[in-house]
Amino acid sequence: MKGYKKYYGQKILWYLVTLVFAVVLNFALPRMMPGDPVSALAGQAAQGMTDAQAIKKVYDEYIEKFGINKPMIVQFGLWLKGAVRGDFGVSFSQYPRTVADIVASSVGWTLALQLPAILVGWLLGNLLGAVAAYMKGVFDKAILPVFLFISNIPAFGMSVIMLLIFGLQLGWAPTSGAYGFDLIPNMSWTFIRSVIAHYQLPFWSIVLVTIGGQAIGMRSMSIYELNADYVKYSRFLGIKDRKIVGYVFRNAMLPQVTGLAMSIGTMMAGALVSEIVFSYPGLGTVLMSSIKGNDYPLLSACTLIITIMVLLANLFVEIIYGIIDPRVKAAQQD
């Protein structure tokens, strides 16, 4: 138990330090973007006015309302205090809608799309790699290279390919949105069926680019384990091959769990691009609109939420790794 406490304590401390740096960068970097979003917002409010003093007064009111006339350190303190309560201020591009409302309406779509897609891609990739290492034949010579080639296509490219082939040419699935534009969200079968139909293309575009990298890693580790001394000795003792293979693939899976943490971090960014291609109402689409509108309150909130999601996912994988690998506890006790 002492070994686990030391291991988890170090991991949690490291992730907390990373979170502190992430919070500072998420606040500072969007505010370094060129342009003045308040000018555009004030210009819309002052449309039709001819008095320069009245226009300036409107601009000053918006400056005061959004608090950007205060020193940066004061702005950071106010932003951090609000962020702890879940209040990220008001959106510039969708004024007067609050940032928290926009993020709350989109984060569920992102989680429902990305996490299942990444996990399914990881499971299928590891299964393919294990079969390719053990059975060889057509799995190792033909199927694995095909998926390896597919996985090297960027997430954006795969999304466009899926959109053109299965959406536009074959018409098998809708090409944009999360449900029919003429539907109102509810629990009816019509709405659920529409959500499932719109889910297919973005989901499989993420799965396909995940499989190849996981498969090649699992194949390499499985081949290494199959040629290990303990496997040869076990076969010499007459232990059934099915039991040996179970231990082989269990040992081969350990590095792949770490690979899952890495894939969550890298695919999170790539999958957001898929949301943009398919106009899926997740954080990716909101993030793009905030960049276009120079909406740094919304941009800061989106990047912070994505960072926290990635950190929590990686911490969860680290915890699982510590449980399934007894060498972790042994190493901490030494």
C-alpha positions in Angstrom: 0.0 0.0 0.0 2.9 2.3 0.8 4.3 1.8 -2.8 0.9 2.8 -4.3 0.6 5.9 -2.1 4.1 7.1 -3.3 3.3 6.4 -6.9 -0.1 8.0 -7.0 1.2 11.0 -4.9 3.9 11.7 -7.4 1.5 11.4 -10.3 -1.1 13.7 -8.8 1.5 16.3 -7.8 2.8 16.3 -11.3 -0.6 16.7 -12.9 -1.4 19.6 -10.5 1.7 21.4 -11.5 0.8 20.9 -15.1 -2.7 22.2 -14.5 -1.3 25.4 -12.9 0.8 26.1 -16.0 -2.1 25.2 -18.3 -4.4 27.7 -16.5 -1.9 30.5 -16.8 -1.3 29.8 -20.5 -5.0 29.4 -21.3 -5.7 32.8 -19.9 -2.6 34.6 -21.4 -2.2 33.2 -24.9 -5.8 34.0 -26.3 -5.4 37.6 -25.0 -2.2 38.1 -27.0 -4.2 37.6 -30.2 -4.2 40.7 -32.4 -7.4 42.6 -32.9 -10.0 44.2 -30.6 -13.2 42.2 -30.4 -14.9 44.9 -28.2 -14.6 47.4 -31.1 -16.7 45.1 -33.3 -19.3 44.5 -30.6 -19.5 48.2 -29.7 -19.7 49.1 -33.4 -22.8 46.9 -33.8 -24.4 48.6 -30.7 -23.6 52.1 -32.0 -24.8 51.4 -35.5 -26.7 54.4 -36.9 -25.1 56.8 -34.4 -23.3 59.9 -35.8 -22.2 61.6 -32.6 -18.5 60.6 -32.0 -18.9 61.3 -28.2 -21.9 58.9 -28.0 -20.0 56.2 -30.0 -17.0 56.6 -27.7 -19.3 56.3 -24.6 -20.8 53.1 -26.0 -17.3 51.7 -26.5 -16.2 52.7 -23.0 -19.2 51.0 -21.5 -18.3 47.8 -23.2 -14.7 48.1 -22.1 -15.9 48.6 -18.5 -18.4 45.7 -18.8 -15.9 43.2 -20.0 -13.2 44.5 -17.6 -10.4 44.7 -20.2 -9.5 48.2 -19.1 -8.0 46.7 -15.9 -4.3 45.5 -15.5 -3.7 42.0 -16.8 -2.9 40.6 -13.4 -6.2 42.0 -12.1 -8.0 40.5 -15.1 -6.4 37.1 -14.4 -7.5 37.2 -10.7 -11.1 38.0 -11.6 -11.1 35.3 -14.4 -9.6 32.7 -12.1 -12.1 33.5 -9.3 -15.0 33.2 -11.8 -13.5 30.0 -13.4 -13.4 28.3 -10.0 -17.2 28.9 -9.8 -17.7 27.9 -13.5 -18.2 31.5 -14.6 -16.1 32.4 -17.6 -17.8 35.6 -18.3 -19.8 36.7 -21.4 -19.0 35.7 -25.0 -18.0 38.4 -27.4 -19.1 36.6 -30.5 -22.4 35.4 -29.1 -23.2 38.3 -26.8 -25.1 38.3 -24.4 -24.9 34.6 -24.1 -22.5 33.4 -21.3 -19.4 31.3 -22.0 -20.5 28.7 -19.4 -23.8 28.2 -21.3 -22.0 27.7 -24.6 -19.5 25.3 -23.2 -22.1 23.3 -21.3 -24.1 22.8 -24.5 -21.1 21.5 -26.5 -18.9 19.6 -24.1 -21.3 16.6 -23.8 -21.3 16.2 -27.6 -17.5 16.1 -27.6 -17.2 13.6 -24.8 -19.9 11.4 -26.4 -18.0 11.4 -29.7 -14.3 11.3 -28.8 -13.9 9.0 -25.8 -15.9 6.1 -27.3 -14.1 6.5 -30.7 -10.7 6.6 -29.1 -11.4 3.6 -26.9 -12.9 1.5 -29.7 -10.0 2.4 -32.0 -7.6 1.4 -29.2 -9.3 -1.9 -28.5 -9.6 -2.8 -32.2 -6.0 -1.8 -32.9 -4.7 -4.0 -30.0 -6.8 -6.9 -31.1 -5.5 -6.6 -34.6 -1.9 -6.3 -33.5 -2.2 -9.4 -31.2 -3.8 -11.5 -33.9 -1.2 -10.4 -36.5 1.6 -11.4 -34.1 0.1 -14.8 -33.1 -1.6 -16.0 -36.3 0.5 -14.1 -38.9 -0.6 -14.9 -42.4 -3.1 -12.6 -44.0 -3.5 -10.5 -40.8 0.2 -9.7 -40.8 0.8 -9.4 -44.5 -2.3 -7.6 -45.8 -4.8 -6.3 -43.2 -2.2 -4.7 -40.8 -0.4 -2.7 -43.5 -3.7 -1.4 -44.8 -4.7 -0.1 -41.4 -1.2 1.2 -40.8 -1.5 3.2 -44.1 -4.9 4.5 -43.0 -3.7 5.6 -39.6 -1.1 7.8 -41.2 -3.8 9.9 -42.9 -4.4 13.1 -40.7 -7.7 13.3 -38.9 -8.8 16.2 -41.1 -8.0 14.2 -44.3 -9.8 11.1 -43.1 -12.9 13.2 -42.2 -12.9 14.8 -45.6 -12.6 11.3 -47.3 -15.4 9.9 -45.2 -17.5 12.9 -46.0 -17.0 12.7 -49.7 -17.3 8.9 -50.1 -20.0 7.9 -47.6 -21.8 11.2 -47.2 -21.9 12.8 -50.6 -21.3 10.0 -53.1 -23.0 7.0 -51.5 -25.4 9.0 -49.3 -25.1 6.4 -46.5 -25.0 9.0 -43.6 -25.8 12.7 -43.1 -22.8 15.1 -43.7 -23.2 17.7 -41.0 -24.7 18.4 -37.6 -25.5 16.1 -34.7 -29.2 15.6 -35.6 -31.7 16.7 -38.2 -32.1 20.5 -38.6 -35.8 20.2 -38.4 -35.8 18.3 -35.1 -36.0 19.5 -31.5 -33.9 17.5 -29.0 -36.1 15.1 -27.1 -36.2 11.4 -26.1 -38.3 10.2 -29.1 -37.1 7.4 -31.3 -37.1 9.7 -34.3 -34.6 12.1 -32.6 -32.4 9.2 -31.3 -32.3 7.6 -34.7 -31.2 10.9 -36.3 -28.5 11.3 -33.6 -27.1 7.8 -34.4 -27.1 8.5 -38.1 -25.2 11.8 -37.8 -22.8 10.1 -35.3 -21.5 7.5 -37.8 -19.1 9.5 -40.0 -17.3 11.5 -37.4 -17.1 8.4 -35.1 -15.6 6.1 -37.7 -13.2 8.8 -39.1 -11.6 9.0 -35.6 -11.6 5.2 -35.1 -9.9 4.5 -38.4 -7.0 6.8 -37.7 -6.5 5.3 -34.3 -6.3 1.6 -35.2 -3.0 1.4 -37.1 -0.7 3.0 -34.6 -2.1 0.9 -31.7 -1.9 -2.3 -33.8 1.8 -1.9 -34.8 2.7 -1.3 -31.1 0.8 -4.3 -29.9 2.2 -6.5 -32.6 5.8 -5.5 -31.7 5.3 -6.1 -28.0 3.5 -9.4 -28.6 6.3 -10.7 -30.8 8.8 -9.7 -28.2 6.9 -11.5 -25.5 6.3 -14.6 -27.6 10.0 -15.0 -28.0 10.8 -14.4 -24.3 12.5 -17.1 -22.3 9.6 -17.7 -20.0 7.4 -18.6 -23.0 10.0 -21.2 -24.2 10.4 -22.6 -20.7 6.6 -22.8 -20.2 6.2 -24.7 -23.5 9.1 -27.0 -22.5 7.1 -27.8 -19.3 4.1 -28.8 -21.3 1.9 -25.9 -20.2 -1.0 -25.4 -22.6 -0.4 -22.8 -25.3 -3.7 -21.1 -24.6 -2.7 -20.3 -21.0 0.8 -19.1 -22.1 -0.8 -16.8 -24.7 -3.0 -15.3 -22.0 0.1 -14.2 -20.0 1.9 -13.1 -23.2 -0.8 -10.7 -24.2 -1.4 -9.5 -20.7 2.3 -8.5 -20.5 2.2 -7.0 -24.0 -0.8 -4.9 -23.1 1.0 -3.0 -20.3 2.9 -0.5 -22.6 -0.3 -0.2 -24.7 -2.1 1.2 -21.6 0.5 4.0 -21.6 -0.1 4.3 -25.3 -3.8 4.9 -24.6 -2.9 7.9 -22.5 -0.8 9.3 -25.3 -3.5 8.7 -27.9 -6.1 10.5 -25.8 -3.9 13.5 -25.7 -3.0 13.6 -29.4 -6.4 12.4 -30.7 -8.2 15.0 -28.6 -6.8 17.7 -30.8 -7.2 15.7 -34.1 -10.8 14.7 -33.3 -11.7 18.4 -32.7 -10.8 19.0 -36.4 -13.2 16.2 -37.3 -16.0 18.0 -35.4 -15.3 21.1 -37.5 -15.4 19.1 -40.8 -18.8 17.6 -39.9 -20.1 20.7 -38.2 -20.6 18.6 -35.1 -21.8 20.8 -32.2 -18.9 20.0 -29.9 -16.0 21.9 -28.5 -14.1 21.8 -31.8 -16.8 23.8 -33.6 -17.1 26.2 -30.7 -13.4 26.6 -30.6 -13.2 27.5 -34.3 -16.0 30.1 -34.0 -14.2 31.7 -31.0 -11.0 32.0 -33.0 -12.8 33.5 -35.9 -14.6 36.0 -33.7 -11.5 36.8 -31.6 -13.6 35.7 -28.6 -10.9 35.1 -26.0 -13.3 34.5 -23.0 -14.8 31.6 -25.0 -11.4 30.5 -26.4 -9.9 30.4 -22.9 -12.7 28.4 -21.5 -12.7 25.9 -24.4 -8.9 25.3 -24.2 -9.1 25.0 -20.4 -11.9 22.4 -20.6 -10.0 20.4 -23.2 -6.8 20.6 -21.1 -8.6 19.4 -18.0 -10.3 16.5 -19.9 -6.9 15.4 -21.3 -5.2 15.6 -17.9 -8.0 13.7 -16.1 -8.0 11.0 -18.8 -4.2 10.6 -18.6 -4.4 10.5 -14.8 -7.1 7.8 -14.9 -4.9 5.7 -17.2 -1.9 6.2 -14.9 -4.1 4.9 -12.0 -5.2 1.9 -14.0 -1.6 1.2 -15.0 -0.5 1.2 -11.4 -3.2 -1.3 -10.5 -2.6 -3.8 -13.3 1.2 -3.7 -13.2 2.6 -5.1 -10.0 6.1 -3.9 -11.0 5.0 -0.3 -10.2 4.5 -1.1 -6.5 7.7 -3.1 -6.4 9.7 -0.3 -7.9 8.3 2.3 -5.4 9.2 0.1 -2.5 12.8 -0.5 -3.6 
